[in-house]
């Protein structure tokens, strides 16, 4: 199992900016990103794929971004 080395400052700026426009503080948006990365990295590829089909997940741009990002990184690592 890999451990996320992503720091709150490593978050993609357009994604963070979108959440700041929604009313979150920059700090909180970056913490959310970091937490989402740690959560997504614990899931199997099958679990991530299944989650991406759920309507509630599709309404969360950060969750969709992180699930896709972790999947791509793990795919490129193999």
C-alpha positions in Angstrom: 0.0 0.0 0.0 1.3 3.4 -0.9 1.1 6.4 1.4 0.3 9.8 0.0 3.1 12.2 -0.1 0.7 15.0 -1.3 0.8 18.0 0.9 -2.0 20.5 1.1 0.0 22.8 -1.0 0.3 20.2 -3.8 -3.4 20.4 -4.7 -4.2 21.4 -8.3 -4.8 25.2 -8.2 -7.9 25.3 -10.5 -9.6 22.7 -8.3 -8.8 24.7 -5.1 -9.9 27.9 -6.7 -13.2 26.4 -7.6 -13.8 25.4 -4.0 -12.7 28.8 -2.7 -15.3 30.4 -5.1 -17.9 28.1 -3.4 -17.0 29.7 -0.1 -14.4 27.4 1.4 -11.2 28.9 2.8 -8.0 28.1 0.8 -6.6 26.2 3.8 -9.8 24.1 4.2 -10.0 23.3 0.5 -6.4 22.0 0.6 -7.0 19.9 3.7 -10.1 18.4 2.0 -7.9 17.6 -1.1 -5.3 15.9 1.1 -7.9 13.9 3.0 -9.5 12.8 -0.2 -6.2 11.6 -1.6 -5.4 9.6 1.5 -8.9 8.0 1.3 -8.7 7.3 -2.4 -5.3 5.6 -2.1 -6.7 3.1 0.3 -9.3 1.9 -2.2 -8.8 -0.8 -4.8 -9.1 0.1 -8.5 -12.4 -1.7 -8.6 -13.8 0.3 -5.7 -12.7 3.6 -7.2 -14.3 2.6 -10.6 -17.5 1.7 -8.8 -17.6 4.9 -6.8 -17.2 7.0 -10.0 -20.6 5.5 -11.2 -22.5 6.8 -8.2 -24.6 10.0 -8.8 -23.6 11.5 -5.4 -19.9 11.1 -6.2 -20.3 12.7 -9.6 -21.6 15.8 -7.9 -18.3 16.3 -6.1 -15.7 17.6 -8.4 -12.9 17.1 -5.8 -13.8 13.5 -5.3 -14.1 12.7 -9.0 -10.7 14.5 -9.6 -9.0 12.6 -6.8 -10.4 9.2 -7.7 -9.3 9.7 -11.4 -5.9 11.2 -10.3 -5.0 8.3 -8.0 -6.2 5.8 -10.6 -4.0 7.4 -13.3 -1.0 7.6 -11.0 -1.3 3.9 -10.0 -1.8 2.9 -13.6 1.3 4.8 -14.7 3.3 3.3 -11.9 2.8 -0.2 -13.2 
